Amino acid sequence: MGSVIVVLAGGAVAYMYYKKKKDQKEGDLAQNQESTPQIIPINTTIPVSSSSGSSSSSSSTPRIKYVKTGYPLKYRTRHQDVKTLQAYLKIYKENLGKSGSKRDGVDGVFGPLTLKAAKKRLGKSEFTEKDIAGMRRALKMVGK
């Protein structure tokens, strides 16, 4: 009987802790949203499931909560020209995930995999219109 009480008390403490952290994050996001008017909230979620086989439960986590839609292209940007950057990175056989119409990672969202690949192959994480124009020319030359 005593061990049941200890387990329930531990669960209650853990619940309170995570609820407080969640409320704190929501408050921080609300402050960020007020201070950056060029950021547009989106509610995109992707399912995350365990691949270990021990559990078949799945939950959804936010993919990218806020996206910037202009230049320079950088992390958390959603823009048509991000597809050009991603197609350019695919020349180098970079892993950009399984999103996009062809399930090759070319989806127009500058997410964590695109950021990692851009830093690795191009040595930078922000791209101007001039950078994208150069990538378009290179893609045209290789026939993509």
SEFI-121472 format. One record per atom (N, C-alpha, C): atom name; x, y negated, z negated; residue in one letter; residue number from 1. Coordinates in Angstrom, 3 decimals, padded with zeros to 6 digits. Layout:
BEGIN
site->CA	x->X	y->Y	z->Z	code->A	pos->NUM
...
//
This chain:
BEGIN
site->N	x->000.820	y->001.195	z->000.000	code->M	pos->1
site->CA	x->000.000	y->000.000	z->000.000	code->M	pos->1
site->C	x->000.871	y->-001.269	z->000.000	code->M	pos->1
site->N	x->001.929	y->-001.242	z->-000.781	code->G	pos->2
site->CA	x->002.827	y->-002.401	z->-000.850	code->G	pos->2
site->C	x->003.526	y->-002.662	z->000.468	code->G	pos->2
site->N	x->003.900	y->-001.584	z->001.169	code->S	pos->3
site->CA	x->004.593	y->-001.770	z->002.449	code->S	pos->3
site->C	x->003.661	y->-002.363	z->003.506	code->S	pos->3
site->N	x->002.377	y->-002.041	z->003.445	code->V	pos->4
site->CA	x->001.405	y->-002.607	z->004.374	code->V	pos->4
site->C	x->001.299	y->-004.112	z->004.160	code->V	pos->4
site->N	x->001.289	y->-004.530	z->002.930	code->I	pos->5
site->CA	x->001.208	y->-005.961	z->002.605	code->I	pos->5
site->C	x->002.456	y->-006.682	z->003.110	code->I	pos->5
site->N	x->003.628	y->-006.059	z->002.942	code->V	pos->6
site->CA	x->004.875	y->-006.669	z->003.398	code->V	pos->6
site->C	x->004.860	y->-006.813	z->004.924	code->V	pos->6
site->N	x->004.401	y->-005.787	z->005.628	code->V	pos->7
site->CA	x->004.337	y->-005.840	z->007.086	code->V	pos->7
site->C	x->003.363	y->-006.924	z->007.540	code->V	pos->7
site->N	x->002.198	y->-006.990	z->006.927	code->L	pos->8
site->CA	x->001.218	y->-008.017	z->007.297	code->L	pos->8
site->C	x->001.743	y->-009.414	z->007.003	code->L	pos->8
site->N	x->002.414	y->-009.582	z->005.883	code->A	pos->9
site->CA	x->002.971	y->-010.899	z->005.538	code->A	pos->9
site->C	x->004.057	y->-011.287	z->006.546	code->A	pos->9
site->N	x->004.895	y->-010.324	z->006.916	code->G	pos->10
site->CA	x->005.941	y->-010.600	z->007.911	code->G	pos->10
site->C	x->005.347	y->-010.980	z->009.251	code->G	pos->10
site->N	x->004.287	y->-010.295	z->009.644	code->G	pos->11
site->CA	x->003.609	y->-010.621	z->010.894	code->G	pos->11
site->C	x->003.006	y->-012.015	z->010.862	code->G	pos->11
site->N	x->002.429	y->-012.375	z->009.727	code->A	pos->12
site->CA	x->001.831	y->-013.706	z->009.596	code->A	pos->12
site->C	x->002.894	y->-014.790	z->009.677	code->A	pos->12
site->N	x->004.044	y->-014.568	z->009.044	code->V	pos->13
site->CA	x->005.128	y->-015.551	z->009.084	code->V	pos->13
site->C	x->005.646	y->-015.692	z->010.514	code->V	pos->13
site->N	x->005.824	y->-014.566	z->011.211	code->A	pos->14
site->CA	x->006.293	y->-014.611	z->012.591	code->A	pos->14
site->C	x->005.294	y->-015.350	z->013.484	code->A	pos->14
site->N	x->004.010	y->-015.088	z->013.295	code->Y	pos->15
site->CA	x->002.969	y->-015.763	z->014.074	code->Y	pos->15
site->C	x->003.023	y->-017.271	z->013.851	code->Y	pos->15
site->N	x->003.136	y->-017.688	z->012.608	code->M	pos->16
site->CA	x->003.191	y->-019.125	z->012.291	code->M	pos->16
site->C	x->004.429	y->-019.765	z->012.930	code->M	pos->16
site->N	x->005.554	y->-019.074	z->012.879	code->Y	pos->17
site->CA	x->006.799	y->-019.600	z->013.446	code->Y	pos->17
site->C	x->006.655	y->-019.814	z->014.955	code->Y	pos->17
site->N	x->006.181	y->-018.789	z->015.676	code->Y	pos->18
site->CA	x->006.046	y->-018.904	z->017.119	code->Y	pos->18
site->C	x->004.978	y->-019.909	z->017.525	code->Y	pos->18
site->N	x->003.912	y->-020.015	z->016.764	code->K	pos->19
site->CA	x->002.876	y->-021.000	z->017.053	code->K	pos->19
site->C	x->003.429	y->-022.412	z->016.903	code->K	pos->19
site->N	x->004.231	y->-022.622	z->015.856	code->K	pos->20
site->CA	x->004.837	y->-023.938	z->015.635	code->K	pos->20
site->C	x->005.794	y->-024.279	z->016.786	code->K	pos->20
site->N	x->006.605	y->-023.309	z->017.233	code->K	pos->21
site->CA	x->007.531	y->-023.532	z->018.341	code->K	pos->21
site->C	x->006.765	y->-023.866	z->019.627	code->K	pos->21
site->N	x->005.657	y->-023.162	z->019.860	code->K	pos->22
site->CA	x->004.860	y->-023.392	z->021.057	code->K	pos->22
site->C	x->004.266	y->-024.800	z->021.035	code->K	pos->22
site->N	x->003.712	y->-025.206	z->019.904	code->D	pos->23
site->CA	x->003.139	y->-026.543	z->019.778	code->D	pos->23
site->C	x->004.199	y->-027.611	z->019.983	code->D	pos->23
site->N	x->005.408	y->-027.353	z->019.463	code->Q	pos->24
site->CA	x->006.495	y->-028.311	z->019.600	code->Q	pos->24
site->C	x->006.901	y->-028.449	z->021.077	code->Q	pos->24
site->N	x->006.965	y->-027.330	z->021.811	code->K	pos->25
site->CA	x->007.312	y->-027.375	z->023.228	code->K	pos->25
site->C	x->006.253	y->-028.129	z->024.027	code->K	pos->25
site->N	x->004.970	y->-027.898	z->023.711	code->E	pos->26
site->CA	x->003.893	y->-028.586	z->024.414	code->E	pos->26
site->C	x->003.972	y->-030.085	z->024.180	code->E	pos->26
site->N	x->004.335	y->-030.493	z->022.961	code->G	pos->27
site->CA	x->004.494	y->-031.911	z->022.657	code->G	pos->27
site->C	x->005.637	y->-032.521	z->023.437	code->G	pos->27
site->N	x->006.755	y->-031.780	z->023.548	code->D	pos->28
site->CA	x->007.900	y->-032.261	z->024.309	code->D	pos->28
site->C	x->007.546	y->-032.398	z->025.790	code->D	pos->28
site->N	x->006.798	y->-031.438	z->026.334	code->L	pos->29
site->CA	x->006.403	y->-031.508	z->027.735	code->L	pos->29
site->C	x->005.476	y->-032.694	z->027.986	code->L	pos->29
site->N	x->004.582	y->-032.953	z->027.034	code->A	pos->30
site->CA	x->003.668	y->-034.082	z->027.188	code->A	pos->30
site->C	x->004.449	y->-035.399	z->027.202	code->A	pos->30
site->N	x->005.471	y->-035.504	z->026.349	code->Q	pos->31
site->CA	x->006.293	y->-036.712	z->026.340	code->Q	pos->31
site->C	x->007.043	y->-036.854	z->027.654	code->Q	pos->31
site->N	x->007.607	y->-035.767	z->028.169	code->N	pos->32
site->CA	x->008.331	y->-035.812	z->029.440	code->N	pos->32
site->C	x->007.411	y->-036.197	z->030.582	code->N	pos->32
site->N	x->006.185	y->-035.709	z->030.553	code->Q	pos->33
site->CA	x->005.236	y->-036.012	z->031.620	code->Q	pos->33
site->C	x->004.896	y->-037.500	z->031.629	code->Q	pos->33
site->N	x->004.775	y->-038.104	z->030.456	code->E	pos->34
site->CA	x->004.461	y->-039.531	z->030.383	code->E	pos->34
site->C	x->005.614	y->-040.391	z->030.861	code->E	pos->34
site->N	x->006.867	y->-039.948	z->030.623	code->S	pos->35
site->CA	x->008.013	y->-040.774	z->030.958	code->S	pos->35
site->C	x->008.490	y->-040.583	z->032.393	code->S	pos->35
site->N	x->008.039	y->-039.560	z->033.115	code->T	pos->36
site->CA	x->008.469	y->-039.331	z->034.487	code->T	pos->36
site->C	x->007.258	y->-039.196	z->035.394	code->T	pos->36
site->N	x->006.752	y->-040.308	z->035.930	code->P	pos->37
site->CA	x->005.532	y->-040.262	z->036.728	code->P	pos->37
site->C	x->005.692	y->-039.551	z->038.073	code->P	pos->37
site->N	x->006.931	y->-039.373	z->038.597	code->Q	pos->38
site->CA	x->007.096	y->-038.727	z->039.884	code->Q	pos->38
site->C	x->007.013	y->-037.216	z->039.778	code->Q	pos->38
site->N	x->006.821	y->-036.674	z->038.604	code->I	pos->39
site->CA	x->006.749	y->-035.236	z->038.411	code->I	pos->39
site->C	x->005.292	y->-034.812	z->038.364	code->I	pos->39
site->N	x->004.977	y->-033.768	z->039.116	code->I	pos->40
site->CA	x->003.605	y->-033.301	z->039.247	code->I	pos->40
site->C	x->003.483	y->-031.949	z->038.572	code->I	pos->40
site->N	x->002.543	y->-031.764	z->037.620	code->P	pos->41
site->CA	x->002.418	y->-030.453	z->036.990	code->P	pos->41
site->C	x->001.760	y->-029.455	z->037.928	code->P	pos->41
site->N	x->002.261	y->-028.228	z->037.891	code->I	pos->42
site->CA	x->001.609	y->-027.137	z->038.604	code->I	pos->42
site->C	x->001.455	y->-025.985	z->037.641	code->I	pos->42
site->N	x->000.516	y->-025.139	z->037.889	code->N	pos->43
site->CA	x->000.263	y->-024.028	z->036.993	code->N	pos->43
site->C	x->000.531	y->-022.711	z->037.712	code->N	pos->43
site->N	x->001.763	y->-022.514	z->038.131	code->T	pos->44
site->CA	x->002.139	y->-021.303	z->038.817	code->T	pos->44
site->C	x->002.700	y->-020.333	z->037.798	code->T	pos->44
site->N	x->002.162	y->-019.128	z->037.788	code->T	pos->45
site->CA	x->002.707	y->-018.111	z->036.902	code->T	pos->45
site->C	x->003.025	y->-016.877	z->037.703	code->T	pos->45
site->N	x->004.025	y->-016.142	z->037.239	code->I	pos->46
site->CA	x->004.360	y->-014.880	z->037.867	code->I	pos->46
site->C	x->004.280	y->-013.795	z->036.818	code->I	pos->46
site->N	x->003.789	y->-012.614	z->037.194	code->P	pos->47
site->CA	x->003.726	y->-011.537	z->036.218	code->P	pos->47
site->C	x->005.114	y->-010.985	z->035.933	code->P	pos->47
site->N	x->005.361	y->-010.680	z->034.682	code->V	pos->48
site->CA	x->006.620	y->-010.087	z->034.275	code->V	pos->48
site->C	x->006.294	y->-008.766	z->033.621	code->V	pos->48
site->N	x->006.829	y->-007.685	z->034.155	code->S	pos->49
site->CA	x->006.544	y->-006.387	z->033.570	code->S	pos->49
site->C	x->007.836	y->-005.687	z->033.232	code->S	pos->49
site->N	x->007.742	y->-004.766	z->032.316	code->S	pos->50
site->CA	x->008.898	y->-004.015	z->031.870	code->S	pos->50
site->C	x->009.247	y->-002.964	z->032.910	code->S	pos->50
site->N	x->010.514	y->-002.896	z->033.312	code->S	pos->51
site->CA	x->010.925	y->-001.903	z->034.292	code->S	pos->51
site->C	x->011.554	y->-000.689	z->033.629	code->S	pos->51
site->N	x->011.584	y->-000.655	z->032.306	code->S	pos->52
site->CA	x->012.205	y->000.456	z->031.603	code->S	pos->52
site->C	x->011.327	y->001.692	z->031.587	code->S	pos->52
site->N	x->010.058	y->001.540	z->031.851	code->G	pos->53
site->CA	x->009.154	y->002.661	z->031.886	code->G	pos->53
site->C	x->008.546	y->002.983	z->030.533	code->G	pos->53
site->N	x->009.044	y->002.402	z->029.470	code->S	pos->54
site->CA	x->008.524	y->002.707	z->028.148	code->S	pos->54
site->C	x->007.204	y->002.006	z->027.879	code->S	pos->54
site->N	x->006.960	y->000.937	z->028.577	code->S	pos->55
site->CA	x->005.729	y->000.192	z->028.365	code->S	pos->55
site->C	x->005.214	y->-000.293	z->029.704	code->S	pos->55
site->N	x->003.916	y->-000.206	z->029.905	code->S	pos->56
site->CA	x->003.355	y->-000.671	z->031.168	code->S	pos->56
site->C	x->002.635	y->-002.002	z->031.004	code->S	pos->56
site->N	x->002.841	y->-002.657	z->029.873	code->S	pos->57
site->CA	x->002.174	y->-003.936	z->029.662	code->S	pos->57
site->C	x->002.864	y->-005.018	z->030.472	code->S	pos->57
site->N	x->002.117	y->-006.027	z->030.834	code->S	pos->58
site->CA	x->002.703	y->-007.141	z->031.555	code->S	pos->58
site->C	x->002.173	y->-008.434	z->030.961	code->S	pos->58
site->N	x->002.958	y->-009.464	z->031.105	code->S	pos->59
site->CA	x->002.537	y->-010.777	z->030.650	code->S	pos->59
site->C	x->002.905	y->-011.763	z->031.736	code->S	pos->59
site->N	x->002.399	y->-012.964	z->031.644	code->S	pos->60
site->CA	x->002.758	y->-013.950	z->032.644	code->S	pos->60
site->C	x->003.527	y->-015.064	z->031.967	code->S	pos->60
site->N	x->004.557	y->-015.528	z->032.659	code->T	pos->61
site->CA	x->005.373	y->-016.620	z->032.163	code->T	pos->61
site->C	x->005.374	y->-017.717	z->033.196	code->T	pos->61
site->N	x->005.504	y->-018.970	z->032.778	code->P	pos->62
site->CA	x->005.521	y->-020.052	z->033.751	code->P	pos->62
site->C	x->006.745	y->-019.945	z->034.647	code->P	pos->62
site->N	x->006.549	y->-020.181	z->035.922	code->R	pos->63
site->CA	x->007.656	y->-020.102	z->036.868	code->R	pos->63
site->C	x->008.415	y->-021.422	z->036.862	code->R	pos->63
site->N	x->007.799	y->-022.465	z->037.353	code->I	pos->64
site->CA	x->008.348	y->-023.813	z->037.275	code->I	pos->64
site->C	x->007.180	y->-024.712	z->036.909	code->I	pos->64
site->N	x->007.254	y->-025.337	z->035.751	code->K	pos->65
site->CA	x->006.105	y->-026.095	z->035.268	code->K	pos->65
site->C	x->005.926	y->-027.424	z->036.002	code->K	pos->65
site->N	x->007.018	y->-028.127	z->036.266	code->Y	pos->66
site->CA	x->006.916	y->-029.434	z->036.903	code->Y	pos->66
site->C	x->007.865	y->-029.479	z->038.078	code->Y	pos->66
site->N	x->007.434	y->-030.107	z->039.144	code->V	pos->67
site->CA	x->008.284	y->-030.188	z->040.322	code->V	pos->67
site->C	x->008.363	y->-031.620	z->040.824	code->V	pos->67
site->N	x->009.540	y->-031.996	z->041.254	code->K	pos->68
site->CA	x->009.758	y->-033.287	z->041.873	code->K	pos->68
site->C	x->009.649	y->-033.068	z->043.372	code->K	pos->68
site->N	x->009.098	y->-034.005	z->044.106	code->T	pos->69
site->CA	x->008.809	y->-033.756	z->045.518	code->T	pos->69
site->C	x->009.616	y->-034.602	z->046.495	code->T	pos->69
site->N	x->010.646	y->-035.290	z->046.061	code->G	pos->70
site->CA	x->011.400	y->-036.134	z->046.985	code->G	pos->70
site->C	x->012.886	y->-035.850	z->046.968	code->G	pos->70
site->N	x->013.629	y->-036.723	z->047.622	code->Y	pos->71
site->CA	x->015.083	y->-036.612	z->047.670	code->Y	pos->71
site->C	x->015.690	y->-037.335	z->046.486	code->Y	pos->71
site->N	x->016.863	y->-036.930	z->046.041	code->P	pos->72
site->CA	x->017.648	y->-035.789	z->046.484	code->P	pos->72
site->C	x->016.993	y->-034.481	z->046.059	code->P	pos->72
site->N	x->017.199	y->-033.439	z->046.855	code->L	pos->73
site->CA	x->016.678	y->-032.130	z->046.502	code->L	pos->73
site->C	x->017.543	y->-031.573	z->045.384	code->L	pos->73
site->N	x->016.909	y->-031.184	z->044.297	code->K	pos->74
site->CA	x->017.631	y->-030.610	z->043.162	code->K	pos->74
site->C	x->016.709	y->-029.656	z->042.431	code->K	pos->74
site->N	x->017.220	y->-029.070	z->041.363	code->Y	pos->75
site->CA	x->016.461	y->-028.079	z->040.604	code->Y	pos->75
site->C	x->015.075	y->-028.607	z->040.251	code->Y	pos->75
site->N	x->014.072	y->-027.767	z->040.404	code->R	pos->76
site->CA	x->012.657	y->-028.051	z->040.165	code->R	pos->76
site->C	x->012.009	y->-028.905	z->041.247	code->R	pos->76
site->N	x->012.622	y->-028.954	z->042.422	code->T	pos->77
site->CA	x->012.024	y->-029.686	z->043.538	code->T	pos->77
site->C	x->011.219	y->-028.719	z->044.394	code->T	pos->77
site->N	x->010.040	y->-029.160	z->044.789	code->R	pos->78
site->CA	x->009.232	y->-028.406	z->045.763	code->R	pos->78
site->C	x->009.131	y->-029.304	z->046.991	code->R	pos->78
site->N	x->009.719	y->-028.853	z->048.104	code->H	pos->79
site->CA	x->009.806	y->-029.678	z->049.296	code->H	pos->79
site->C	x->010.012	y->-028.769	z->050.502	code->H	pos->79
site->N	x->009.507	y->-029.160	z->051.639	code->Q	pos->80
site->CA	x->009.663	y->-028.370	z->052.859	code->Q	pos->80
site->C	x->011.140	y->-028.167	z->053.197	code->Q	pos->80
site->N	x->011.974	y->-029.170	z->052.930	code->D	pos->81
site->CA	x->013.390	y->-029.067	z->053.272	code->D	pos->81
site->C	x->014.156	y->-028.115	z->052.353	code->D	pos->81
site->N	x->013.579	y->-027.730	z->051.226	code->V	pos->82
site->CA	x->014.210	y->-026.710	z->050.389	code->V	pos->82
site->C	x->014.241	y->-025.385	z->051.156	code->V	pos->82
site->N	x->013.254	y->-025.167	z->052.019	code->K	pos->83
site->CA	x->013.255	y->-023.963	z->052.862	code->K	pos->83
site->C	x->014.473	y->-023.948	z->053.784	code->K	pos->83
site->N	x->014.858	y->-025.112	z->054.291	code->T	pos->84
site->CA	x->016.053	y->-025.201	z->055.132	code->T	pos->84
site->C	x->017.289	y->-024.818	z->054.320	code->T	pos->84
site->N	x->017.402	y->-025.353	z->053.124	code->L	pos->85
site->CA	x->018.521	y->-025.011	z->052.236	code->L	pos->85
site->C	x->018.541	y->-023.511	z->051.964	code->L	pos->85
site->N	x->017.386	y->-022.940	z->051.661	code->Q	pos->86
site->CA	x->017.314	y->-021.517	z->051.348	code->Q	pos->86
site->C	x->017.659	y->-020.660	z->052.568	code->Q	pos->86
site->N	x->017.192	y->-021.060	z->053.749	code->A	pos->87
site->CA	x->017.524	y->-020.323	z->054.966	code->A	pos->87
site->C	x->019.035	y->-020.378	z->055.219	code->A	pos->87
site->N	x->019.637	y->-021.523	z->054.925	code->Y	pos->88
site->CA	x->021.083	y->-021.676	z->055.075	code->Y	pos->88
site->C	x->021.814	y->-020.753	z->054.095	code->Y	pos->88
site->N	x->021.328	y->-020.660	z->052.882	code->L	pos->89
site->CA	x->021.951	y->-019.781	z->051.891	code->L	pos->89
site->C	x->021.787	y->-018.308	z->052.268	code->L	pos->89
site->N	x->020.717	y->-017.985	z->052.984	code->K	pos->90
site->CA	x->020.509	y->-016.601	z->053.414	code->K	pos->90
site->C	x->021.561	y->-016.168	z->054.442	code->K	pos->90
site->N	x->022.180	y->-017.116	z->055.150	code->I	pos->91
site->CA	x->023.279	y->-016.782	z->056.062	code->I	pos->91
site->C	x->024.395	y->-016.093	z->055.273	code->I	pos->91
site->N	x->024.606	y->-016.544	z->054.037	code->Y	pos->92
site->CA	x->025.629	y->-015.986	z->053.160	code->Y	pos->92
site->C	x->025.148	y->-014.760	z->052.393	code->Y	pos->92
site->N	x->023.952	y->-014.275	z->052.731	code->K	pos->93
site->CA	x->023.364	y->-013.088	z->052.084	code->K	pos->93
site->C	x->023.150	y->-013.286	z->050.583	code->K	pos->93
site->N	x->022.784	y->-014.495	z->050.196	code->E	pos->94
site->CA	x->022.512	y->-014.784	z->048.791	code->E	pos->94
site->C	x->021.154	y->-014.233	z->048.380	code->E	pos->94
site->N	x->021.057	y->-013.783	z->047.147	code->N	pos->95
site->CA	x->019.800	y->-013.283	z->046.585	code->N	pos->95
site->C	x->018.964	y->-014.469	z->046.125	code->N	pos->95
site->N	x->017.830	y->-014.673	z->046.759	code->L	pos->96
site->CA	x->016.928	y->-015.759	z->046.378	code->L	pos->96
site->C	x->015.608	y->-015.221	z->045.847	code->L	pos->96
site->N	x->015.550	y->-013.941	z->045.578	code->G	pos->97
site->CA	x->014.330	y->-013.359	z->045.048	code->G	pos->97
site->C	x->013.463	y->-012.762	z->046.141	code->G	pos->97
site->N	x->012.212	y->-012.512	z->045.801	code->K	pos->98
site->CA	x->011.282	y->-011.854	z->046.726	code->K	pos->98
site->C	x->010.056	y->-012.715	z->047.010	code->K	pos->98
site->N	x->010.166	y->-014.007	z->046.859	code->S	pos->99
site->CA	x->009.025	y->-014.882	z->047.128	code->S	pos->99
site->C	x->009.070	y->-015.348	z->048.579	code->S	pos->99
site->N	x->008.066	y->-016.080	z->048.976	code->G	pos->100
site->CA	x->007.999	y->-016.597	z->050.337	code->G	pos->100
site->C	x->007.221	y->-015.676	z->051.252	code->G	pos->100
site->N	x->006.919	y->-016.166	z->052.438	code->S	pos->101
site->CA	x->006.075	y->-015.420	z->053.371	code->S	pos->101
site->C	x->006.733	y->-014.137	z->053.867	code->S	pos->101
site->N	x->008.048	y->-014.113	z->053.977	code->K	pos->102
site->CA	x->008.758	y->-012.913	z->054.440	code->K	pos->102
site->C	x->009.359	y->-012.120	z->053.280	code->K	pos->102
site->N	x->009.030	y->-012.510	z->052.047	code->R	pos->103
site->CA	x->009.531	y->-011.848	z->050.828	code->R	pos->103
site->C	x->011.059	y->-011.854	z->050.765	code->R	pos->103
site->N	x->011.668	y->-012.953	z->051.268	code->D	pos->104
site->CA	x->013.120	y->-013.069	z->051.290	code->D	pos->104
site->C	x->013.643	y->-014.191	z->050.393	code->D	pos->104
site->N	x->012.755	y->-014.841	z->049.660	code->G	pos->105
site->CA	x->013.165	y->-015.909	z->048.751	code->G	pos->105
site->C	x->013.066	y->-017.297	z->049.343	code->G	pos->105
site->N	x->012.739	y->-017.413	z->050.613	code->V	pos->106
site->CA	x->012.611	y->-018.719	z->051.258	code->V	pos->106
site->C	x->011.171	y->-019.183	z->051.068	code->V	pos->106
site->N	x->010.967	y->-019.982	z->049.992	code->D	pos->107
site->CA	x->009.608	y->-020.388	z->049.634	code->D	pos->107
site->C	x->009.430	y->-021.894	z->049.463	code->D	pos->107
site->N	x->010.506	y->-022.674	z->049.546	code->G	pos->108
site->CA	x->010.397	y->-024.126	z->049.417	code->G	pos->108
site->C	x->010.435	y->-024.639	z->048.000	code->G	pos->108
site->N	x->010.755	y->-023.765	z->047.025	code->V	pos->109
site->CA	x->010.854	y->-024.170	z->045.627	code->V	pos->109
site->C	x->012.300	y->-024.013	z->045.185	code->V	pos->109
site->N	x->012.897	y->-025.096	z->044.717	code->F	pos->110
site->CA	x->014.289	y->-025.084	z->044.272	code->F	pos->110
site->C	x->014.318	y->-024.579	z->042.834	code->F	pos->110
site->N	x->014.342	y->-023.270	z->042.703	code->G	pos->111
site->CA	x->014.309	y->-022.627	z->041.401	code->G	pos->111
site->C	x->015.684	y->-022.173	z->040.956	code->G	pos->111
site->N	x->015.728	y->-021.344	z->039.906	code->P	pos->112
site->CA	x->017.007	y->-020.933	z->039.329	code->P	pos->112
site->C	x->017.886	y->-020.111	z->040.278	code->P	pos->112
site->N	x->017.296	y->-019.251	z->041.098	code->L	pos->113
site->CA	x->018.109	y->-018.455	z->042.020	code->L	pos->113
site->C	x->018.695	y->-019.316	z->043.133	code->L	pos->113
site->N	x->017.924	y->-020.282	z->043.619	code->T	pos->114
site->CA	x->018.432	y->-021.202	z->044.637	code->T	pos->114
site->C	x->019.549	y->-022.059	z->044.053	code->T	pos->114
site->N	x->019.372	y->-022.516	z->042.825	code->L	pos->115
site->CA	x->020.399	y->-023.319	z->042.161	code->L	pos->115
site->C	x->021.693	y->-022.533	z->042.010	code->L	pos->115
site->N	x->021.583	y->-021.306	z->041.551	code->K	pos->116
site->CA	x->022.767	y->-020.457	z->041.355	code->K	pos->116
site->C	x->023.491	y->-020.227	z->042.681	code->K	pos->116
site->N	x->022.740	y->-019.912	z->043.735	code->A	pos->117
site->CA	x->023.335	y->-019.663	z->045.045	code->A	pos->117
site->C	x->023.975	y->-020.926	z->045.622	code->A	pos->117
site->N	x->023.320	y->-022.063	z->045.446	code->A	pos->118
site->CA	x->023.853	y->-023.328	z->045.971	code->A	pos->118
site->C	x->025.159	y->-023.696	z->045.269	code->A	pos->118
site->N	x->025.201	y->-023.520	z->043.963	code->K	pos->119
site->CA	x->026.439	y->-023.818	z->043.228	code->K	pos->119
site->C	x->027.557	y->-022.875	z->043.660	code->K	pos->119
site->N	x->027.207	y->-021.602	z->043.855	code->K	pos->120
site->CA	x->028.208	y->-020.603	z->044.223	code->K	pos->120
site->C	x->028.753	y->-020.848	z->045.633	code->K	pos->120
site->N	x->027.886	y->-021.028	z->046.610	code->R	pos->121
site->CA	x->028.306	y->-021.116	z->048.007	code->R	pos->121
site->C	x->028.646	y->-022.528	z->048.471	code->R	pos->121
site->N	x->027.956	y->-023.519	z->047.934	code->L	pos->122
site->CA	x->028.133	y->-024.881	z->048.427	code->L	pos->122
site->C	x->028.800	y->-025.800	z->047.412	code->L	pos->122
site->N	x->028.907	y->-025.346	z->046.173	code->G	pos->123
site->CA	x->029.611	y->-026.118	z->045.155	code->G	pos->123
site->C	x->028.880	y->-027.350	z->044.670	code->G	pos->123
site->N	x->027.586	y->-027.426	z->044.896	code->K	pos->124
site->CA	x->026.824	y->-028.571	z->044.418	code->K	pos->124
site->C	x->025.394	y->-028.168	z->044.134	code->K	pos->124
site->N	x->024.692	y->-029.026	z->043.405	code->S	pos->125
site->CA	x->023.326	y->-028.697	z->043.013	code->S	pos->125
site->C	x->022.309	y->-029.744	z->043.453	code->S	pos->125
site->N	x->022.755	y->-030.793	z->044.132	code->E	pos->126
site->CA	x->021.848	y->-031.807	z->044.669	code->E	pos->126
site->C	x->022.185	y->-032.033	z->046.135	code->E	pos->126
site->N	x->021.140	y->-032.197	z->046.949	code->F	pos->127
site->CA	x->021.338	y->-032.306	z->048.389	code->F	pos->127
site->C	x->020.571	y->-033.497	z->048.945	code->F	pos->127
site->N	x->021.240	y->-034.260	z->049.805	code->T	pos->128
site->CA	x->020.641	y->-035.440	z->050.427	code->T	pos->128
site->C	x->020.038	y->-035.049	z->051.773	code->T	pos->128
site->N	x->019.374	y->-036.008	z->052.391	code->E	pos->129
site->CA	x->018.804	y->-035.774	z->053.719	code->E	pos->129
site->C	x->019.903	y->-035.459	z->054.728	code->E	pos->129
site->N	x->021.053	y->-036.093	z->054.570	code->K	pos->130
site->CA	x->022.184	y->-035.849	z->055.468	code->K	pos->130
site->C	x->022.688	y->-034.406	z->055.324	code->K	pos->130
site->N	x->022.747	y->-033.899	z->054.098	code->D	pos->131
site->CA	x->023.152	y->-032.506	z->053.864	code->D	pos->131
site->C	x->022.196	y->-031.546	z->054.565	code->D	pos->131
site->N	x->020.910	y->-031.791	z->054.410	code->I	pos->132
site->CA	x->019.892	y->-030.912	z->054.999	code->I	pos->132
site->C	x->019.956	y->-030.974	z->056.526	code->I	pos->132
site->N	x->020.204	y->-032.158	z->057.078	code->A	pos->133
site->CA	x->020.315	y->-032.293	z->058.535	code->A	pos->133
site->C	x->021.488	y->-031.456	z->059.051	code->A	pos->133
site->N	x->022.595	y->-031.462	z->058.335	code->G	pos->134
site->CA	x->023.743	y->-030.636	z->058.713	code->G	pos->134
site->C	x->023.408	y->-029.156	z->058.650	code->G	pos->134
site->N	x->022.641	y->-028.751	z->057.651	code->M	pos->135
site->CA	x->022.232	y->-027.346	z->057.535	code->M	pos->135
site->C	x->021.309	y->-026.959	z->058.680	code->M	pos->135
site->N	x->020.422	y->-027.882	z->059.078	code->R	pos->136
site->CA	x->019.529	y->-027.614	z->060.215	code->R	pos->136
site->C	x->020.330	y->-027.369	z->061.494	code->R	pos->136
site->N	x->021.354	y->-028.219	z->061.700	code->R	pos->137
site->CA	x->022.202	y->-028.058	z->062.890	code->R	pos->137
site->C	x->022.921	y->-026.707	z->062.854	code->R	pos->137
site->N	x->023.429	y->-026.341	z->061.686	code->A	pos->138
site->CA	x->024.138	y->-025.063	z->061.563	code->A	pos->138
site->C	x->023.191	y->-023.892	z->061.818	code->A	pos->138
site->N	x->021.988	y->-023.961	z->061.280	code->L	pos->139
site->CA	x->021.010	y->-022.894	z->061.502	code->L	pos->139
site->C	x->020.641	y->-022.775	z->062.974	code->L	pos->139
site->N	x->020.535	y->-023.939	z->063.647	code->K	pos->140
site->CA	x->020.204	y->-023.949	z->065.072	code->K	pos->140
site->C	x->021.332	y->-023.301	z->065.880	code->K	pos->140
site->N	x->022.570	y->-023.566	z->065.460	code->M	pos->141
site->CA	x->023.729	y->-023.015	z->066.180	code->M	pos->141
site->C	x->023.814	y->-021.496	z->066.038	code->M	pos->141
site->N	x->023.425	y->-020.965	z->064.887	code->V	pos->142
site->CA	x->023.480	y->-019.505	z->064.695	code->V	pos->142
site->C	x->022.180	y->-018.841	z->065.136	code->V	pos->142
site->N	x->021.232	y->-019.621	z->065.594	code->G	pos->143
site->CA	x->019.997	y->-019.076	z->066.136	code->G	pos->143
site->C	x->018.963	y->-018.677	z->065.109	code->G	pos->143
site->N	x->018.895	y->-019.372	z->064.008	code->K	pos->144
site->CA	x->017.898	y->-019.044	z->062.982	code->K	pos->144
site->C	x->016.934	y->-020.168	z->062.790	code->K	pos->144
//
